[in-house]
Amino acid sequence: MQIRGVSFDMDGVIVDNHKYHFMAWMEFAYKYNYKLTSEIYRDKFNGKTNKDLFPMIFGPLTDEQIEAFSKEKEDLYKKLYIPHMAPLKGLVEYLNHLQKEGIKIALGTSAPPSNVEFVLDRLDLRKFFSIIVDGTHVTKGKPDPQVYELCAKKMGLLPSECIVFEDSLAGLESGKRAGCVIVGVATSHKKEELSGMTDKMISDFTEARELLGH
């Protein structure tokens, strides 16, 4: 089936920012005496919403408590990442190519709206994303397929007509369960770690144009 839409995850896909999220999480975990390692972060945190993560750390929480913890952690992340912000190599050129070819574009992320605004507006990328599904738009975070099912629905397409670009294991499973074509972006994981979970793999978007066949 011809590809008519493309859904992008945000963290680790349109920006390679996991290093700064990890640094912020480590600082947050140290403050609250939560044992966090790079392995735990990679396998259990990547791709999950704050709504899923903070109860995992603290146990049952109110919405207000989750919001307060989320703001604290995301403020740490933004402070660390601002001096280093940049789109992933080849992204802007690829987005321009998609628009020129009439391909619909969506953002499907577990991030909160404030982080989406932070990235899209500071890097002047919002003009490419008329459809945005963030962590507040779903009741079930990745690896549940809801986020990419919703992206396809908002584009007016079948999931099978859509490519999903993902870097996390939870995100790859989400796109696969939705029935999309899955492209792994080897930023937070090495290509061999993503092997078997993707239809294609890329290191950055300079390798992506051939995926559409034009």
Summary of the structure (lengths in Angstrom):
residues: 214
radius of gyration: 16.4
end to end distance: 14.2
largest distance: 51.6
contacts: 702
relative contact order: 0.19
helix: 51%
strand: 13%
